[in-house]
Amino acid sequence: MKRIGCFHAHYSNIEHVEKALNIFDVELIHFVDPGLDRIKMDADFTKEIIEKKVIETLDWITNCHVDAILITCTFFTSIFNEEFHYYPIPIIKIDEPLFEDYL
């Protein structure tokens, strides 16, 4: 069975992803960090702060023996730049398939 690490900004996304992917033979492992989305409102917020935290979390998820990572947060997706960070497993940004369907 394949394992997918799901990186969410809010707990409510878990239910949506579980329902959407329950037809597949995969184990979903959820990683939720609502604080990351929250700090973008802070006065001392910088892109470097959030990028560092997103990369640290992706590193951690990768080390949890998953076969792929699904990023469900548009904000996290906008921070992650594949040109600068390599991971040995696929990273799927939930927005990309949606944009392809509607653009």
ROFI-977006 format. One record per residue: x, y, z of N, C-alpha, C in turn; residue in three letters. Coordinates in pm, whole numbers, plus 50000, padded with zeros to 5 digits. Layout:
BEGIN
   n.px   n.py   n.pz  ca.px  ca.py  ca.pz   c.px   c.py   c.pz   aa
      X      Y      Z      X      Y      Z      X      Y      Z  ALA
...
# end
This chain:
BEGIN
   n.px   n.py   n.pz  ca.px  ca.py  ca.pz   c.px   c.py   c.pz   aa
  50084  49882  50000  50000  50000  50000  50089  50125  50000  MET
  50056  50219  49916  50129  50345  49909  50083  50438  50020  LYS
  50176  50522  50066  50146  50621  50171  50158  50760  50112  ARG
  50058  50842  50138  50061  50980  50094  50059  51070  50217  ILE
  50160  51155  50228  50163  51255  50335  50087  51378  50288  GLY
  49982  51413  50359  49897  51526  50321  49930  51645  50411  CYS
  49972  51755  50350  50015  51875  50422  49903  51979  50412  PHE
  49838  52003  50527  49721  52090  50533  49749  52214  50619  HIS
  49676  52321  50590  49679  52440  50674  49567  52436  50778  ALA
  49468  52351  50757  49356  52345  50849  49303  52203  50859  HIS
  49256  52167  50976  49206  52032  51002  49085  51996  50915  TYR
  49008  52094  50874  48887  52066  50796  48921  52002  50660  SER
  49043  52021  50613  49081  51961  50485  49095  51810  50492  ASN
  49118  51756  50609  49136  51612  50624  49015  51536  50571  ILE
  48898  51577  50614  48775  51508  50573  48757  51512  50421  GLU
  48784  51625  50360  48767  51638  50215  48863  51545  50139  HIS
  48987  51541  50183  49086  51455  50116  49053  51308  50140  VAL
  49014  51274  50261  48977  51135  50291  48862  51089  50199  GLU
  48759  51173  50184  48646  51137  50099  48689  51124  49953  LYS
  48773  51216  49906  48813  51215  49765  48902  51097  49730  ALA
  48983  51052  49824  49081  50948  49793  49047  50811  49850  LEU
  48930  50796  49912  48897  50668  49975  48875  50556  49875  ASN
  48863  50587  49748  48845  50482  49647  48977  50417  49608  ILE
  49088  50476  49651  49220  50424  49618  49278  50346  49735  PHE
  49365  50254  49705  49430  50173  49807  49556  50245  49855  ASP
  49536  50353  49931  49647  50433  49983  49623  50462  50131  VAL
  49731  50480  50201  49724  50525  50339  49752  50674  50340  GLU
  49663  50751  50400  49680  50896  50409  49730  50932  50547  LEU
  49841  51003  50552  49899  51048  50678  49892  51200  50675  ILE
  49820  51256  50771  49790  51399  50768  49884  51479  50859  HIS
  49934  51589  50804  50020  51684  50875  49951  51820  50864  PHE
  49914  51876  50979  49837  51999  50980  49912  52105  51059  VAL
  49924  52224  50999  49990  52335  51067  49915  52466  51042  ASP
  49807  52490  51119  49730  52613  51097  49809  52738  51135  PRO
  49911  52725  51214  49993  52840  51252  50068  52899  51135  GLY
  50106  52816  51039  50177  52867  50922  50092  52965  50844  LEU
  49967  52930  50825  49878  53020  50752  49850  53146  50834  ASP
  49846  53131  50963  49815  53244  51052  49926  53349  51055  ARG
  50053  53308  51050  50161  53406  51068  50177  53501  50950  ILE
  50110  53472  50839  50120  53565  50726  50055  53700  50759  LYS
  49979  53706  50866  49916  53831  50910  50005  53910  51006  MET
  50113  53851  51053  50201  53917  51150  50277  54033  51086  ASP
  50302  54136  51166  50373  54255  51117  50516  54222  51072  ALA
  50580  54126  51139  50718  54093  51104  50729  53974  51007  ASP
  50618  53940  50944  50616  53830  50848  50705  53860  50728  PHE
  50783  53758  50689  50858  53767  50564  50842  53635  50489  THR
  50861  53642  50360  50853  53522  50279  50957  53420  50324  LYS
  51072  53467  50366  51180  53377  50410  51139  53296  50533  GLU
  51066  53358  50625  51022  53287  50746  50929  53172  50709  ILE
  50829  53201  50629  50733  53097  50595  50795  52992  50503  ILE
  50882  53035  50412  50947  52938  50323  51031  52839  50403  GLU
  51105  52890  50501  51187  52803  50586  51100  52700  50657  LYS
  50987  52744  50712  50899  52654  50786  50834  52551  50693  LYS
  50791  52594  50575  50732  52500  50479  50834  52395  50439  VAL
  50956  52436  50410  51061  52341  50371  51093  52246  50486  ILE
  51102  52298  50608  51127  52211  50724  51015  52106  50737  GLU
  50893  52147  50717  50780  52054  50728  50783  51951  50615  THR
  50813  51995  50493  50824  51900  50383  50938  51801  50406  LEU
  51048  51849  50462  51160  51759  50498  51113  51654  50598  ASP
  51040  51699  50699  50991  51610  50804  50895  51506  50745  TRP
  50801  51552  50662  50706  51460  50600  50780  51357  50515  ILE
  50877  51401  50438  50956  51311  50354  51023  51204  50438  THR
  51070  51240  50556  51138  51145  50645  51043  51051  50718  ASN
  50914  51067  50697  50814  50980  50761  50774  50863  50671  CYS
  50861  50831  50576  50844  50714  50489  50716  50717  50407  HIS
  50688  50832  50346  50574  50842  50256  50623  50826  50112  VAL
  50531  50788  50024  50565  50769  49884  50539  50894  49800  ASP
  50461  50986  49854  50431  51112  49786  50378  51209  49890  ALA
  50378  51337  49853  50323  51441  49940  50217  51516  49862  ILE
  50103  51538  49926  49995  51618  49870  49985  51746  49951  LEU
  50009  51861  49887  49995  51990  49955  49856  52042  49922  ILE
  49773  52060  50025  49633  52099  50002  49608  52248  50023  THR
  49709  52321  50064  49693  52464  50093  49751  52548  49980  CYS
  49670  52636  49924  49716  52723  49816  49833  52810  49862  THR
  49827  52860  49984  49935  52944  50036  50065  52865  50045  PHE
  50061  52743  50099  50182  52660  50108  50235  52629  49968  PHE
  50144  52602  49876  50183  52574  49737  50256  52693  49676  THR
  50208  52812  49705  50271  52931  49647  50411  52954  49703  SER
  50437  52906  49822  50567  52922  49887  50669  52822  49833  ILE
  50624  52699  49808  50715  52592  49766  50754  52610  49620  PHE
  50883  52618  49594  50935  52633  49459  51022  52513  49427  ASN
  50974  52430  49337  51045  52306  49302  51181  52331  49237  GLU
  51201  52447  49181  51329  52476  49118  51443  52485  49221  GLU
  51408  52522  49344  51510  52542  49446  51519  52430  49549  PHE
  51420  52342  49551  51417  52235  49651  51382  52102  49584  HIS
  51472  52007  49597  51452  51876  49537  51409  51776  49644  TYR
  51310  51695  49610  51268  51585  49696  51264  51458  49614  TYR
  51302  51346  49674  51310  51220  49599  51173  51155  49575  PRO
  51067  51218  49623  50932  51166  49604  50847  51273  49536  ILE
  50740  51232  49470  50654  51332  49405  50586  51423  49508  PRO
  50579  51550  49473  50504  51647  49553  50392  51698  49464  ILE
  50271  51671  49507  50152  51707  49430  50086  51827  49497  ILE
  50068  51931  49420  50001  52050  49471  49857  52041  49425  LYS
  49764  52037  49519  49624  52013  49487  49569  52116  49389  ILE
  49624  52234  49390  49575  52340  49301  49605  52312  49155  ASP
  49717  52248  49126  49757  52230  48987  49656  52148  48905  GLU
  49610  52033  48953  49508  51960  48874  49377  52040  48862  PRO
  49343  52114  48967  49221  52194  48961  49234  52305  48858  LEU
  49349  52371  48854  49371  52476  48756  49367  52420  48614  PHE
  49426  52302  48596  49425  52239  48463  49283  52209  48417  GLU
  49195  52169  48510  49057  52138  48475  48976  52262  48439  ASP
  49011  52378  48498  48929  52496  48481  48992  52606  48395  TYR
  49115  52589  48354  49179  52693  48271  49187  52651  48127  LEU
# end
